[in-house]
Amino acid sequence: MSDVRAVGIGVRLGVEGVTPVSDPPLASAGPDAAVDENRLAELIIEAQTALPFELPALANRCASALGLDSALIYLADLQQRLLIPLDEALEPLPVDRSPAGWAYRTVSSRVVDAGDGVIVWMPLVDGAERLGVLAVRCASLDGVRMRRSRMLAHLFAMLITSKRTYSDWLAGLARTATMGLPAEMLRAFLPPRTIGSRRCVSTAVLESAYDVAGDAFDHSVVENVLHTMILDSMGHDLSSGLTTSVAMAAARNARRGGGELADVVGSVDQALAHWQPDHFCTGVLCRLDADTGVLHWANCGHPAPLLIRSERVLDGALDSPPQPPIGLVGQLAPTARQVNEITLEPGDRVLLYTDGVVEARDAHGAGFGLDRFTDFIIRSSAAGERPAEVLRLLNHAIIDHQRNQLRDDATILLFEWRPQNR
């Protein structure tokens, strides 16, 4: 297929949050612009109870009710290398080398020539989370059809989000390899890869996708506060995954009960000491006030977070006195964890990572290294890549550096404060 035009339309998501973009100046709709509103209402009601495997057929019926020819749903696989069609008779598409992948990577629509018409590739986005793309086919394109294509993408992004939490079918389609039991257990606890608002965005990646055991990330927004956390449990087995799962559950329980950051860390300490007395994990827990930019963090035996400002790393900005890992309640652990404070500047990015990232080694023993790690993020960000795309590319670079043979879990979490986007 040859490109007709690439257009940014509807919703673009990045570090700035959600920004509406006007439709391009296309021709006005013809006589077939009328919509059977009753039929469309019936389909939307049907969508609420539709089973996940019924979504492909439902998408086509909704497209027809909107005066479009057809619609196909593609979801990103776990490693964000492929876009997997929900129609299992079709082949996956590469994220890095296809118009569909371009729409996914840039969170913008793309229109391509289909011979007997056009295909509009629309990103499927839930809040700040990229889910996949929607391929809308129509005989010709005008402003009304473009708006309806975007509306259809919004609808199915919400449907997929609501149904994938309980659908083994959708989860299975997103996999390209067999998942180990520790990874299966741990991934059940993970939040979406990307969350955010107009003022702050947090995004994360975790490898190895199918064999991870002790690493995990968490992020959550409570009113105007962004909570983030990264964990690295001792070992690489089922017990490691269980330790991390207990730690995540304890942290969420304390947060949801209104606890401050010190309370959250203390709750995780107590939970691990009680339920996993022979295990511990290192970790960094953060609390960012999105109104003021005040960041609190506690570092428990983990690599120090990095502060990126004006396209450079501020050396030592988020260093803090050493504290024991989480779970060592007793003589090694303090009665109250130290919580550190700093005020961010607009545009600041904070980077959390596990040691498997910088210690990744190639066949000759050369490490990926902290300098290469931070340089990659700075250069990609300077090139205009969105945070989620920066981490996707970085994650693949780390995997490729080790020729897909990771010796340790590698987890990265990046969050950014953008108060001017209120």
HELIX and SHEET records of a PDB file:
HELIX    1   1 PRO A   31  ALA A   33  5                                   3    
HELIX    2   2 GLU A   37  THR A   49  1                                  13    
HELIX    3   3 PRO A   52  GLU A   54  5                                   3    
HELIX    4   4 LEU A   55  ALA A   65  1                                  11    
HELIX    5   5 PRO A   99  THR A  106  1                                   8    
HELIX    6   6 GLY A  143  ARG A  164  1                                  22    
HELIX    7   7 ASP A  168  LEU A  173  1                                   6    
HELIX    8   8 LEU A  181  ARG A  187  1                                   7    
HELIX    9   9 LEU A  238  ARG A  256  1                                  19    
HELIX   10  10 LEU A  261  TRP A  275  1                                  15    
HELIX   11  11 ASP A  355  VAL A  358  1                                   4    
HELIX   12  12 LEU A  370  ALA A  382  1                                  13    
HELIX   13  13 PRO A  387  HIS A  401  1                                  15    
HELIX   14  14 PRO A  419  ASN A  421  5                                   3    
SHEET    1   A 7 ASP A   3  ALA A   6  0                                        
SHEET    2   A 7 ARG A 110  ASP A 113 -1                                        
SHEET    3   A 7 VAL A 118  ASP A 126 -1                                        
SHEET    4   A 7 GLU A 129  CYS A 138 -1                                        
SHEET    5   A 7 SER A  70  ALA A  76 -1                                        
SHEET    6   A 7 LEU A  82  PRO A  85 -1                                        
SHEET    7   A 7 LEU A  93  PRO A  94 -1                                        
SHEET    1   B 2 GLY A  10  GLY A  14  0                                        
SHEET    2   B 2 GLY A  17  VAL A  21 -1                                        
SHEET    1   C 6 THR A 194  GLY A 196  0                                        
SHEET    2   C 6 CYS A 200  GLU A 207 -1                                        
SHEET    3   C 6 ALA A 410  TRP A 417 -1                                        
SHEET    4   C 6 ARG A 349  TYR A 353 -1                                        
SHEET    5   C 6 LEU A 306  ARG A 309 -1                                        
SHEET    6   C 6 ARG A 312  VAL A 313 -1                                        
SHEET    1   D 5 ASP A 215  VAL A 222  0                                        
SHEET    2   D 5 VAL A 225  SER A 233 -1                                        
SHEET    3   D 5 CYS A 281  ASP A 289 -1                                        
SHEET    4   D 5 VAL A 294  CYS A 300 -1                                        
SHEET    5   D 5 ASN A 340  THR A 343 -1                                        
END                                                                             
